[in-house]
Amino acid sequence: MTGATLARSAARLGAVGVRRLDLRGLLRVLGPAWVVMLADVDAPSVLTAAKAGTEFGYALLLPLVLLIPILYLVQEMTARLGVVTRLGHAELLRERYGFGWAAVAVLSMAAIDLLAYVAEFAGIVLGASILGVPAWLAVSFALVFHSLMVLTASYGRFERIALALSIALFTFVVLAFTVHPDPAAVLGGLSLAQPVGSRTYLDLVVATVGAVIMPWMLFYQQAATVDKGLRVEDLRAARVETFVGAIASELLMAAVVIAAAAAMAGSAGGVGHSLGALPAGLERLATGAPAVLIAVGMVGAGLLAAIVISLSSAWAWAELFHWPHSLNLSARRAPLFYALYLLEVVPAAAVALLARDLVTVIIDAMILNVVVLAIPLAFLVRLSGDRTVLGALANGPIRNAISWAVTLGLLAMGLWSALGTFGLAR
């Protein structure tokens, strides 16, 4: 699609109606936003939230609530671009700004994906180890499941399996209830009286931002919106799905914080694991039925995220080089797209088998993620405010100002925390 074609597409928007919002319409669009939002609650997110609950009790609940509108703001732009242009994020960047700038955005995503893959498989191994499943068996199962997910030549079949897998993450909500947290203490976590004087707390807040808003999310939701065949008429329902998904994502993160904080306030005994230690709040719970909930949640989170990250990466690289890249195509018709998806996680799976104590490394990576996020997010804001691309649906002055303020704010937070992490700032 050329710039002229983009302009014609934007000009047609005025003649397109938006479907009336009802349950049928919501179910029709369900998938792209929900899957990416639930995949966002991955192994690094769970470990970051558990560490926050372990060290600062319920204090991180307020930042999680404040992240809901920011997460929605970011992901709604990808949905809007997808339904209007019917192009994936990397493909649209290439058409609008050229191959070089599109490559910069894709490479920035790939940089953080390398560690993300390791973290997802490490989370799978850690969850499986709680149940006594050997690491090699857990990784082998994960690789087989990861491969089979996309070898269906049907986006619809892939999406139904991903939606079913996302249900596993709600074991964290059940876990939070089993600990019987003090309701008054939970509400206290929403107080404005936060421990902002603690550098460790502020680093965890930044790490949480990095765990909640990740570069691959931008690429996945836009490409999935296109592969699913959503149109401008579906935008209202897609926005609702994105908002509900943002709430669900932060609810799951909050559940992990609550479970870890409540465990630290109680007297449950601890257990050890071979792949480093869980943050103490979860480790105290890793016995009996709660251990099963933690294991199912960790394995489900790692599997779903590994699949979604791999798919977003394969979509992005294939879009960048104009390779066939739809899940509705067979492997024979889109060989490079499927090869990227299947092979890029294998080295990370091998590293995860040898890794030890990834919690600190993961949290540092989430801080760096906030810095890396600024590059694709800046492109996203530019595209969303471009009337040549979106016509009347482009960001207005107020939304544009808010979007740029969020982008610059996240970059400043990430740089400040990253410099401190490496001893360059105090």
C-alpha positions in Angstrom: 0.0 0.0 0.0 1.5 3.3 -1.1 1.2 6.7 0.6 -1.5 7.6 -2.0 -3.4 4.4 -1.2 -3.2 5.3 2.5 -4.7 8.7 1.8 -7.5 7.2 -0.2 -8.2 4.7 2.6 -8.3 7.5 5.2 -10.6 9.5 2.9 -13.2 6.7 2.8 -13.6 6.6 6.5 -16.3 9.2 6.5 -18.5 6.9 4.5 -18.0 3.9 6.9 -20.4 3.3 9.8 -19.4 1.8 13.1 -21.3 -1.3 14.1 -23.7 -1.0 17.0 -22.1 -2.2 20.2 -23.6 -5.4 21.6 -22.5 -8.8 23.0 -22.6 -10.4 19.5 -20.3 -7.7 18.2 -17.9 -8.0 21.2 -17.6 -11.8 20.7 -17.0 -11.3 17.0 -13.9 -9.1 17.6 -12.7 -11.0 20.7 -9.1 -12.1 20.3 -6.4 -9.7 19.4 -6.6 -7.4 22.4 -7.5 -10.0 24.9 -4.8 -12.4 23.9 -2.0 -9.7 23.9 -3.2 -8.3 27.2 -3.2 -11.7 28.9 0.1 -12.6 27.3 1.4 -9.4 28.9 1.1 -11.1 32.3 4.1 -13.2 31.5 6.8 -14.7 33.6 8.8 -11.5 34.0 5.5 -9.7 35.0 4.6 -12.3 37.5 8.1 -12.3 39.1 8.2 -8.5 39.2 4.8 -8.3 40.8 5.7 -11.0 43.3 8.9 -9.2 44.2 7.0 -6.0 44.7 4.5 -7.7 47.0 7.3 -9.4 48.9 9.3 -6.3 49.6 6.6 -3.5 49.7 3.4 -5.3 50.6 0.4 -3.8 48.8 2.0 -0.5 47.8 2.3 -1.4 44.1 -1.5 -1.7 43.7 -1.8 2.1 43.1 0.7 2.1 40.2 -1.1 -0.9 38.7 -4.4 0.9 38.7 -2.8 4.0 37.2 -1.3 1.9 34.4 -4.8 0.8 33.1 -5.6 4.0 31.2 -2.0 4.2 29.9 -2.1 0.6 28.7 -5.4 1.2 27.0 -4.2 4.5 25.4 -1.2 2.7 23.8 -3.0 -0.5 22.6 -6.1 1.4 21.3 -3.8 3.2 18.8 -2.6 -0.2 17.4 -6.2 -1.4 17.1 -7.2 1.8 15.3 -4.3 1.6 12.9 -5.1 -2.1 12.2 -8.7 -1.7 11.3 -8.2 1.4 9.2 -5.0 0.5 7.2 -5.3 -3.3 7.3 -1.6 -3.4 7.6 0.6 -4.8 10.4 2.7 -2.3 12.4 6.0 -3.0 10.7 4.4 -3.0 7.3 2.7 0.4 7.9 6.0 1.9 9.2 7.7 0.8 6.1 5.0 2.2 3.8 4.9 5.5 5.7 8.6 6.2 6.7 10.6 3.8 4.6 12.5 0.5 5.2 15.2 2.1 7.4 12.9 3.5 10.1 10.8 0.4 10.1 13.9 -1.6 10.7 14.9 0.6 13.6 11.5 -0.1 15.3 11.7 -3.9 14.6 15.2 -4.1 15.9 14.3 -2.3 19.1 11.6 -4.9 19.7 14.0 -7.7 18.9 16.5 -6.4 21.4 14.2 -6.9 24.3 12.6 -10.1 22.9 15.9 -12.0 23.2 15.8 -11.8 27.0 12.0 -12.2 27.1 12.2 -15.6 25.4 14.7 -16.8 28.1 12.5 -15.4 30.8 9.3 -17.2 29.5 11.0 -20.6 29.3 12.6 -20.0 32.7 9.1 -19.3 34.1 7.8 -22.5 32.5 10.7 -24.5 34.0 10.2 -22.8 37.4 6.5 -23.5 37.4 7.0 -27.1 36.3 9.7 -27.6 39.0 7.1 -26.8 41.7 5.2 -29.9 40.6 8.4 -32.0 40.3 8.5 -32.0 36.5 12.1 -32.2 35.2 13.3 -29.1 33.3 14.1 -31.0 30.1 10.6 -32.4 30.0 9.0 -29.0 30.7 11.0 -27.3 27.9 10.4 -30.2 25.4 6.6 -29.9 26.1 6.7 -26.2 25.7 8.5 -26.3 22.4 6.1 -28.9 21.0 3.1 -26.9 22.1 4.7 -23.7 20.8 5.1 -25.3 17.4 1.7 -26.9 17.1 -0.1 -23.7 18.0 0.6 -22.1 14.6 0.7 -25.1 12.3 -3.0 -25.0 11.7 -3.2 -22.7 8.6 -6.0 -20.9 10.4 -5.9 -17.7 12.5 -9.3 -18.7 13.9 -8.1 -22.0 15.3 -4.9 -20.4 16.7 -7.0 -17.8 18.4 -9.4 -20.2 20.0 -6.5 -22.2 21.5 -4.8 -19.0 22.8 -8.1 -17.8 24.3 -8.4 -21.2 26.2 -4.8 -21.0 27.3 -5.4 -17.5 28.7 -7.8 -18.9 31.3 -4.9 -20.6 33.1 -3.6 -17.2 34.2 -6.7 -16.6 36.4 -5.3 -19.2 38.8 -3.5 -16.2 40.2 -6.8 -14.6 41.2 -7.8 -17.8 42.9 -4.4 -17.9 44.6 -4.9 -14.4 46.0 -8.2 -15.4 47.6 -6.7 -18.6 49.2 -4.3 -16.4 51.1 -7.1 -14.5 52.8 -5.6 -11.0 52.5 -6.7 -8.3 54.9 -9.2 -6.1 52.9 -8.2 -3.0 54.8 -4.5 -3.6 54.0 -5.4 -4.2 50.3 -7.3 -0.9 50.2 -4.3 0.8 51.9 -2.2 -0.1 48.9 -4.3 2.3 46.9 -3.4 5.2 49.2 -1.3 8.1 47.8 1.1 7.6 50.7 3.6 5.5 48.7 7.2 4.7 49.7 8.5 7.1 47.1 11.6 7.8 49.2 12.9 4.2 48.5 15.0 3.8 45.4 14.2 0.1 45.3 10.4 0.9 45.3 10.8 3.4 42.4 12.9 0.9 40.5 10.1 -1.7 40.9 7.5 0.8 39.7 9.6 1.4 36.6 10.2 -2.4 36.1 6.4 -2.9 36.4 5.8 -0.3 33.7 8.3 -2.2 31.6 6.6 -5.5 32.4 3.1 -4.0 31.5 3.8 -2.2 28.3 6.2 -4.1 25.9 7.2 -3.3 22.3 6.0 -6.7 21.0 2.5 -5.9 22.1 2.3 -3.1 19.6 3.3 -5.4 16.7 1.1 -8.3 17.8 -2.3 -6.5 18.3 -2.1 -4.6 15.0 -1.0 -7.7 13.0 -3.6 -9.9 14.7 -6.3 -7.3 14.0 -5.4 -7.5 10.3 -5.2 -11.4 10.3 -8.6 -11.7 12.0 -10.1 -9.5 9.3 -11.5 -6.7 11.5 -12.6 -3.5 9.8 -13.4 0.1 10.7 -17.0 -1.0 11.5 -15.5 -3.1 14.4 -13.6 -0.3 16.0 -16.0 0.4 18.8 -16.1 -3.2 19.9 -12.3 -3.4 19.5 -11.9 -0.5 21.8 -14.1 -2.1 24.4 -12.2 -5.4 24.2 -8.9 -3.4 24.6 -10.2 -1.7 27.7 -11.5 -4.8 29.3 -8.3 -6.6 28.4 -6.3 -3.8 30.1 -8.3 -4.2 33.3 -7.9 -8.0 33.2 -4.2 -7.6 32.7 -3.7 -5.4 35.7 -6.1 -7.4 37.8 -3.9 -10.4 37.3 -0.8 -8.4 38.2 -2.6 -7.1 41.3 -3.6 -10.7 42.3 0.1 -11.7 42.3 1.0 -8.6 44.4 -1.8 -9.4 46.9 -0.8 -13.1 47.1 2.8 -12.3 47.8 2.1 -9.5 50.2 -0.4 -11.5 52.2 2.0 -14.5 52.3 4.7 -12.3 53.8 2.2 -11.0 56.4 1.4 -14.6 57.4 3.5 -17.4 58.6 3.5 -19.9 55.8 6.7 -21.9 55.5 9.1 -21.7 52.5 10.3 -24.2 49.9 13.4 -24.1 47.6 13.7 -24.6 43.9 16.5 -25.6 41.6 16.1 -22.7 39.1 16.8 -19.8 41.5 14.2 -18.9 44.1 10.8 -17.5 43.6 10.3 -14.2 45.3 9.7 -15.0 48.9 6.0 -14.1 48.9 5.3 -16.8 46.3 7.8 -19.2 47.6 6.1 -19.3 51.0 2.9 -20.3 49.2 4.4 -23.0 47.1 3.0 -26.0 49.0 -0.2 -28.0 48.6 -3.0 -26.6 46.5 -1.5 -23.1 46.3 1.6 -24.6 44.7 -0.5 -26.1 42.0 -2.1 -22.7 41.3 1.3 -21.0 41.1 2.6 -23.8 38.8 -0.4 -23.7 36.5 -0.2 -19.9 36.4 3.5 -19.7 35.7 3.5 -22.4 33.0 0.4 -20.9 31.3 1.9 -17.4 31.5 5.2 -18.5 30.0 3.5 -20.6 27.2 1.1 -17.9 26.1 3.7 -15.1 26.2 6.3 -17.2 24.3 3.8 -17.9 21.6 2.6 -14.3 21.3 6.1 -12.8 21.4 7.3 -15.3 18.7 4.3 -14.6 16.6 4.7 -10.8 16.9 8.3 -11.1 16.0 7.7 -13.3 13.0 4.9 -11.0 11.8 7.2 -7.9 12.2 10.2 -9.3 10.3 8.0 -10.8 7.6 6.1 -7.4 7.2 9.4 -5.6 7.1 10.7 -7.7 4.2 7.3 -8.2 2.5 7.3 -12.0 3.0 3.9 -13.8 3.1 2.9 -13.7 6.8 -0.6 -14.8 7.6 -1.7 -17.6 9.9 -4.3 -18.4 7.3 -1.5 -19.5 5.0 0.1 -22.9 5.1 3.8 -23.3 6.0 4.5 -24.1 2.3 3.0 -20.8 1.2 4.7 -18.7 4.0 7.9 -20.7 4.7 10.1 -17.8 6.1 7.3 -16.5 8.4 6.8 -20.0 10.0 10.6 -20.7 10.1 11.1 -17.5 12.1 8.3 -18.4 14.5 9.5 -21.9 15.0 13.3 -21.4 15.3 13.9 -18.1 17.1 12.9 -19.5 20.5 15.1 -22.6 20.5 18.3 -20.9 21.7 16.4 -19.2 24.5 14.9 -22.6 25.6 18.5 -24.0 25.8 19.6 -21.0 27.9 16.7 -21.4 30.3 17.8 -25.0 31.1 21.2 -23.7 32.3 20.0 -20.4 33.9 20.1 -19.7 37.6 18.4 -17.0 39.7 16.9 -15.0 36.9 14.7 -12.7 39.1 17.2 -9.9 39.4 18.2 -10.1 35.7 14.5 -10.1 34.7 13.7 -7.0 36.7 16.7 -5.1 35.3 15.6 -6.1 31.8 12.1 -4.7 32.5 13.7 -1.4 33.5 15.6 -1.4 30.2 12.4 -2.3 28.4 10.9 1.1 29.3 13.8 2.8 27.5 13.6 0.5 24.4 9.8 1.0 24.3 10.2 4.7 23.6 11.3 4.0 20.0 8.3 2.0 18.7 6.0 4.0 20.9 7.1 7.3 19.3 6.4 5.8 15.9 3.0 4.7 17.1 2.1 8.1 18.3 3.2 9.7 15.1 1.2 7.3 13.0 -1.9 7.7 15.2 -1.8 11.5 14.7 -1.3 11.3 11.0 -4.4 12.3 9.1 -2.9 10.9 5.9 -3.1 7.5 7.6 -6.2 7.7 9.8 -8.2 10.6 8.4 -10.9 11.7 10.9 -9.9 8.9 13.2 -6.4 10.4 13.8 -5.5 11.6 17.3 -6.8 15.1 18.0 -4.6 17.8 19.7 -5.4 16.7 23.2 -5.0 13.0 22.7 -1.8 13.7 20.8 -0.4 15.8 23.6 -1.3 13.1 26.2 0.3 10.4 24.0 3.5 12.3 23.6 3.6 13.2 27.3 3.2 9.5 28.2 6.0 8.5 25.7 8.4 11.1 27.1 7.5 10.4 30.7 8.1 6.6 30.2 11.5 7.4 28.5 12.5 9.7 31.4 11.5 7.1 34.0 13.4 4.3 32.2 16.6 6.3 31.7 16.6 7.5 35.3 16.1 4.0 36.7 18.5 2.4 34.1 21.3 4.8 35.0 20.8 4.0 38.7 20.8 0.3 38.0 24.2 0.5 36.3 25.6 2.8 39.0 25.6 5.9 36.8 23.1 7.9 38.8 21.9 8.0 42.4 
